[in-house]
Each structure stands twice: as C-alpha cells, then as structure tokens.
C-alpha cells in the first residue's frame, strides 16, 4: 500500500472492512477483529490512526516493532 492509498483510506473513515486503532490495544481484542475479517470479506486494521476522526497520529519505530510482534502472536 502506498502512502497516498493509506491517506485516502483514512479520509474515507472506518467501514466494515477498515478499522482504525490509535495504538495496539491487546492481543485478545485484535484477534477478535482479525477473526471477524476472516469470516467476512477480509479487511484492514490501520494502527496510528484515531478511531473516530481518521486523523493520523503515527507510531514510533518501537511501537511498530511491538505491534508487529503482538500481531504475530495474536494470529
């Protein structure tokens, strides 16, 4: 996904196939979202994006590393 595609998705807001997370909220909660997407048409969970507004807040390098590890464990 390109940077522009990411921004465009954020501008459209959350949908049944796009969920925003400002930060990683825990393996159990993320696993539930992953299961819901797997049982439907698939989807995207975008981290570093405010839930209600779609504003980009970003992530630090350490946050990206942690989320990557936690997502693998949740899956």
Kinemage of the C-alpha trace (Angstrom):
@kinemage 1
@onewidth
@group {chain A} dominant
@subgroup {mainchain}
@vectorlist {calphas} color= white
{ca unk a 1} P 0.000 0.000 0.000
{ca unk a 2} L 1.377 3.378 -0.938
{ca unk a 3} L 1.378 6.385 1.358
{ca unk a 4} L -1.321 8.042 -0.748
{ca unk a 5} L -3.537 4.932 -0.637
{ca unk a 6} L -3.173 4.881 3.154
{ca unk a 7} L -4.167 8.550 3.400
{ca unk a 8} L -7.133 8.052 1.063
{ca unk a 9} L -8.409 5.126 3.158
{ca unk a 10} L -8.110 7.232 6.316
{ca unk a 11} L -10.070 10.068 4.717
{ca unk a 12} L -12.979 7.710 3.981
{ca unk a 13} L -13.307 6.676 7.631
{ca unk a 14} L -13.969 3.331 9.256
{ca unk a 15} L -16.123 0.784 7.461
{ca unk a 16} L -16.975 -2.883 7.870
{ca unk a 17} L -13.633 -3.683 6.230
{ca unk a 18} L -11.456 -0.883 7.661
{ca unk a 19} L -10.804 -0.345 11.362
{ca unk a 20} L -8.613 2.358 12.899
{ca unk a 21} L -6.545 1.882 16.050
{ca unk a 22} L -4.645 4.716 17.642
{ca unk a 23} L -2.474 2.167 19.435
{ca unk a 24} L -2.267 -1.568 19.970
{ca unk a 25} L -4.998 -2.443 22.463
{ca unk a 26} L -4.165 -6.054 23.246
{ca unk a 27} L -3.933 -9.424 21.565
{ca unk a 28} L -7.427 -10.580 22.530
{ca unk a 29} L -9.196 -7.517 21.094
{ca unk a 30} L -7.152 -7.518 17.892
{ca unk a 31} L -7.659 -11.286 17.482
{ca unk a 32} L -11.436 -10.725 17.609
{ca unk a 33} L -11.175 -8.171 14.799
{ca unk a 34} L -8.945 -10.493 12.773
{ca unk a 35} L -11.452 -13.332 13.171
{ca unk a 36} L -14.332 -11.085 12.136
{ca unk a 37} L -12.445 -10.048 8.997
{ca unk a 38} L -11.543 -13.676 8.242
{ca unk a 39} L -15.217 -14.648 8.472
{ca unk a 40} L -16.247 -11.843 6.127
{ca unk a 41} L -14.627 -10.369 3.036
{ca unk a 42} L -11.338 -9.564 4.739
{ca unk a 43} L -10.285 -6.172 5.948
{ca unk a 44} L -7.605 -3.818 7.190
{ca unk a 45} L -6.656 -2.711 10.684
{ca unk a 46} L -4.715 0.537 10.491
{ca unk a 47} L -2.629 1.466 13.523
{ca unk a 48} L -1.594 5.025 14.312
{ca unk a 49} L -4.974 6.408 13.212
{ca unk a 50} L -7.527 7.941 15.588
{ca unk a 51} L -10.681 5.810 15.779
{ca unk a 52} L -13.386 8.430 15.372
{ca unk a 53} L -11.730 11.075 13.218
{ca unk a 54} L -9.308 9.161 10.990
{ca unk a 55} L -6.571 11.642 11.922
{ca unk a 56} L -3.064 10.248 11.569
{ca unk a 57} L -1.179 10.178 14.865
{ca unk a 58} L 1.624 7.906 13.721
{ca unk a 59} L 3.743 5.359 15.537
{ca unk a 60} L 7.303 5.309 16.770
{ca unk a 61} L 9.736 2.710 15.486
{ca unk a 62} L 9.477 0.840 18.792
{ca unk a 63} L 5.666 0.863 18.607
{ca unk a 64} L 5.795 -0.576 15.079
{ca unk a 65} L 8.139 -3.342 16.241
{ca unk a 66} L 5.918 -4.147 19.233
{ca unk a 67} L 2.717 -4.184 17.169
{ca unk a 68} L 4.313 -6.427 14.581
{ca unk a 69} L 5.333 -8.916 17.261
{ca unk a 70} L 1.955 -8.777 19.026
{ca unk a 71} L 0.014 -9.217 15.776
{ca unk a 72} L 2.001 -12.338 15.007
{ca unk a 73} L 1.233 -13.726 18.438
{ca unk a 74} L -2.460 -12.820 18.151
{ca unk a 75} L -2.756 -14.540 14.794
